[in-house]
């Protein structure tokens, strides 16, 4: 019944505008690129392959046609092949974490990976749900908000960033991990790798091919701008500052 | 004649953005290649070129073929050699050095052929013949204009299923009329398509960071069935 106040983290150069119908934000003409936490996830996968913890990296994205470019970026960073689960153009805003988790669950069945790594949240909805839902659907252990990963003997030791600080857990493989910002510094794709990536294989599937119903289960009721910040008071000196603070009851008179 | 005026035109672009380098497997040849110091290195797309500069990287399949030829000069000596998808042109240049009767570099990218001309110059070699067109799938009589291709080389051409299938079918036709065919590849997934037709004849270790996913690169002879 109450509306959803959306506070969008802004990347430099993009001014987010709420749609006139207040059901979302304007995405026309907005340049899309790989979600930053997914850059961390891909980078970590590439490092795991370099350390020979994994043999092959499959980069997966669910979305409209242009998601292929993001998969190519992952291929240029070092993923071996891609899977693009395509949804019709214009429906991508309706693609919610549960639908994505279900798609990934089917892909896990198909590809039998040992490690699944995702970005901890997408910066458009900041949901931070897909990893957890996926782990629940396939009944695998999860290590979310990972800021460090260590592998030994079919187990991963994960350092997680939580509200209280850092937490270390151990999970047995296969497991689902979500990457946090401090996990690593993602590499820039070089031109040779970008050219190489254009020749790597991307398999195309539809949610229907996987038997997944992606219809949204949540309805957005309202999207509004955050309230405008009120101007503050400027004071000439410390004495005046103290008076004002006492006046407003923030410090004892 | 057309290519030499264009190599002048592209020459500046090539020289400004690449360095004369050798690769670990082929210390004998210096080639105009990109590295971390190149203005192009961190670009997703190079502005003034129509096609991606694949010729500015010396790909592992091509390296294997050139090494194989340099270690086996009779393969090319006194014969007509065709390199399809010649890129930087190293193989054609090597064949020329090893006294092939005629060496032809074929690429769909004019800039690759311009780079080949510059690379030949860099190595003090007469420039190989340069042909700019897509030869794959063409009737043999068109491919051998030249009408007497003895041996054909294809490096790094099995990079995806569709291209691999096209190349495979074409190779089959050429092999039928007696062209000897060698394929160089580090083991990309497109090679699966041809696996019954290929006999591995050489393998070399790879050392470069360019090829971090492959540890070796091989030469295969195409078997005519």
Interface residues (C-beta under 8 A of the other chain):
Chain A: X50 X78 X80 X81 X188 X189 X190 X191 X192 X194 X195 X198 X199 X200 X201
Chain B: X34 X36 X38 X40 X41 X42 X43 X44 X46 X52 X53 X54 X56 X57 X159 X160 X161 X188 X189 X210 X212 X213
